[in-house]
């Protein structure tokens, strides 16, 4: 039995990408490590969304469902009332990371950097997301073709640690494992 673990594996790495979502022209989601690495290019709409802390993301594959019952109390069908989610601890505080966390409309470039305006609440839009982890030779890929940052947890401002922008991306997540030959 093969067990994937990153602890003690010098070949364990990870990347986080995002791209605008367009329902008229949805993004093609990668299922191989090679396809993930081709995402970010000069002409691509995919951008690196941020660096993830050592705690790593946590995945809740399924959201909530509600049973629609018949008069005899048997279940006629299930209705999805909430999508699954991925909680991601982003530790980079660059302009693209802040666009991921707060939405591109909340981030304004300045002469020496940028400003994030969170005073009017979230300005996030639907996006596509890819999380890519490499464990030894195996490529571990989580994709969300249509999702949204639905929560930004409180950010601790400590003098001895990194800022951690803990976000929750809600949407339909898929997992792929690619083991190159």
C-alpha positions in Angstrom: 0.0 0.0 0.0 1.4 3.4 -0.9 0.7 6.3 1.5 1.3 9.9 0.5 2.8 12.0 3.3 4.8 15.1 3.0 6.5 15.0 6.4 10.2 14.2 6.0 9.9 14.2 2.2 12.3 16.8 0.7 10.4 16.5 -2.6 7.1 17.7 -1.1 6.1 21.1 -2.6 3.0 23.0 -3.3 1.6 25.8 -5.5 -1.7 27.8 -5.5 -3.2 29.4 -8.7 -6.3 31.4 -9.6 -7.9 32.8 -12.8 -11.0 34.8 -13.6 -14.1 32.7 -14.1 -16.1 33.3 -17.3 -19.3 31.1 -17.6 -19.3 31.7 -21.3 -15.8 30.3 -21.6 -14.9 28.2 -18.5 -11.3 27.4 -17.8 -9.9 24.0 -18.7 -8.8 22.4 -15.4 -5.5 20.5 -15.3 -5.4 16.8 -14.3 -1.6 16.2 -14.6 1.4 17.8 -13.0 2.7 18.9 -16.5 -0.6 20.6 -17.2 -0.5 22.5 -13.9 3.0 23.7 -14.6 1.9 25.1 -18.0 -0.8 27.2 -16.4 1.2 30.3 -15.7 2.7 32.0 -18.7 3.0 35.5 -20.2 -0.3 35.1 -22.1 -2.2 33.2 -19.5 -4.9 34.5 -17.3 -3.7 32.1 -14.5 -1.7 33.8 -11.7 0.1 32.5 -8.6 -2.5 33.2 -5.9 -0.1 33.1 -3.0 2.4 31.1 -0.9 0.8 28.6 1.5 2.0 28.2 5.1 3.5 25.0 6.4 0.2 24.1 8.0 -1.2 23.5 4.5 -4.7 23.6 3.2 -7.6 21.6 4.6 -10.3 20.2 2.3 -14.0 19.6 3.1 -15.0 17.7 0.0 -18.8 17.9 0.5 -21.0 20.7 1.7 -24.5 20.1 3.0 -27.4 18.3 1.5 -31.1 18.2 2.3 -33.4 15.2 1.8 -36.6 15.7 -0.1 -38.9 13.1 1.3 -42.1 11.6 0.1 -45.2 11.2 2.2 -44.0 7.7 3.3 -40.8 9.4 4.5 -38.6 7.7 1.9 -36.0 9.9 0.3 -37.0 11.0 -3.2 -33.8 12.9 -3.9 -31.1 14.9 -2.3 -30.6 18.6 -2.8 -27.2 20.2 -2.4 -27.6 23.2 -0.1 -23.9 24.1 0.3 -20.8 23.3 -1.7 -17.5 21.8 -0.4 -14.7 24.1 0.6 -10.9 24.4 0.8 -9.3 26.4 3.7 -6.0 27.9 2.6 -3.5 29.6 4.9 -1.8 32.2 2.5 1.4 33.7 4.0 2.4 36.0 1.1 1.4 39.6 1.2 2.0 40.7 -2.3 -0.4 42.4 -4.7 -1.6 39.2 -6.4 -2.1 37.4 -3.1 -4.2 40.3 -1.8 -6.3 40.2 -5.0 -7.0 36.5 -4.2 -7.9 37.2 -0.6 -9.9 40.4 -0.9 -10.9 40.6 -4.6 -9.1 42.5 -7.4 -11.5 45.5 -7.0 -10.3 45.9 -3.4 -6.7 46.3 -4.4 -5.3 49.6 -5.8 -1.7 50.0 -7.0 0.2 52.9 -5.5 3.5 54.5 -6.3 5.4 52.3 -3.8 3.1 49.3 -3.5 -0.7 48.9 -3.1 -3.6 49.6 -0.8 -6.4 47.1 0.2 -9.8 48.7 0.9 -11.8 46.2 3.0 -14.0 49.0 4.5 -17.1 48.1 2.3 -16.9 44.4 2.8 -15.7 41.7 0.4 -15.2 42.5 -3.3 -14.5 39.0 -4.4 -15.8 37.5 -7.6 -16.1 34.0 -8.9 -12.8 32.5 -10.0 -11.1 29.2 -10.9 -8.6 27.7 -8.5 -5.9 25.1 -8.6 -3.9 23.7 -5.7 -0.9 21.6 -6.7 1.2 19.5 -4.4 4.1 17.2 -5.4 4.8 14.4 -3.0 7.9 12.6 -4.2 7.1 11.7 -7.9 3.4 11.9 -7.4 1.4 15.0 -8.5 -1.6 15.8 -6.2 -4.0 18.3 -7.8 -7.1 19.9 -6.4 -9.2 22.0 -8.9 -12.2 24.2 -8.5 -13.5 25.4 -11.9 -16.1 27.7 -10.3 -15.5 29.0 -6.8 -15.3 32.0 -4.6 -13.5 33.2 -1.5 -16.3 33.1 1.0 -14.4 33.7 4.2 -11.3 35.5 5.5 -10.5 34.5 9.1 -9.1 37.0 11.5 -5.5 37.8 10.9 -3.1 37.8 13.8 -0.6 40.7 13.8 2.3 39.2 15.9 5.9 40.5 15.9 7.3 37.0 15.9 5.3 35.3 13.1 4.1 35.7 9.5 0.8 37.2 8.6 -1.5 34.4 7.7 -4.5 35.2 5.5 -6.7 32.2 6.2 -9.2 32.1 3.4 -12.0 29.6 2.6 -12.7 28.9 -1.1 -16.2 27.5 -1.5 -17.1 25.6 -4.7 -17.0 22.2 -6.4 -13.5 20.8 -5.8 -12.1 17.8 -7.6 -9.0 15.8 -6.7 -6.6 14.2 -9.2 -3.4 12.1 -8.6 -0.9 11.9 -11.4 2.0 9.5 -11.1 4.4 10.0 -14.1 5.7 6.8 -15.7 
